[in-house]
């Protein structure tokens, strides 16, 4: 241990890089070795990214583009989602380390980074790469760029700030809360108002990046923005929701913070703010930057919840807690040379390894006690292979579209060689007839009839193998007199196999034998 301490004191930045790379690599290998199939939310990102659309009815699409690029570079490997997540984790750790070094000595900065590793969205939550997880890395970059913009006043940092905000908005609209916090910080303090024109540069750059998606929203009636603004846990909100939902949100945030607090609790105490002197920082940064950037976005969310009565998931507060350990160590640190500091490092590693054990243990034990196989045991690759085999026996062209239950069609689009476009609906409804609930607005049912498609559904009643909505929702589809049977990907428990029904909308220009027909 003493040799590691000496090495860290001599080369703190290199030491951190090794720690960050090892940690990120661990959270690449754990899901890669433990999970047989990617989660449904990630599958949705894959089939959205394939279309290179600017927006969907649910959100912006930069995360989907990132996954599509990774999928292409890895030759179609589904584990590319874990690679992207691990890279995002490393970026966040680098931002936390860089900012922590501005406020803390190296050993406390390392503790801040390691404590942040116990934040749910830097371990278990990060592997499910979609909007909320992707925006965290841009939030971390935004805070770091904003800090240097205030500290140095250099124009390049204000331009970088605009870039990170714009890209973050293309991940998740929640970035707007952080952007508004930055605006309040600049205009709210006399020392920072001199940067108002440079803030204008930031606004222009971020607006230019976000403009294509904004225009898409204007053309389509703002579906994603309306969905985000009106998200609620009830269609008929009551008056007490304005109190209940903010309270539940606060409680959920304490649950998110608990692992980090356990990590650093021996090293913190009730002292006045900024007990660690740092004469190299401007007064506005030393006293106000961390409290403002950590808590104001959460307060803005609370104000929104109180005013609207809406309910939001706990993960909506996640992007703003990345620097919470830094804030606690900077403002409430006891002493840099105490046994309690060593205890804090011990607690941090205990929580870290316990989280890894819980993750692996859960996915091993869950199939043993669950009533049905979970999504990570879904045989997506085998299903895609069988569906494509059946299609290509009849037709010589690739499968253009897939519809039906989107978990099935989504796996076909991810694992199949043809990678068809997926007609999917928001929510869990299968064969939903409501066109307003489409995820991708670039396609309709008419496109299926023009080019052909496969319709997939899970057979839950063998006495009724045809989906009851097939005839009404897809009247031109021809159900096949076959049942696709594939076993679930479990090695520790045998589940009944997945049984899938399949119907085909033939390509209009081809006969059933796969040859072009004559047209008058």
Order of alpha helices (4+ residues) and beta strands (2+ residues): alpha-alpha-alpha-alpha-alpha-alpha-alpha-alpha-alpha-alpha-alpha-alpha-alpha-alpha-alpha-alpha-beta-alpha-beta-alpha-beta-alpha-beta-beta-beta
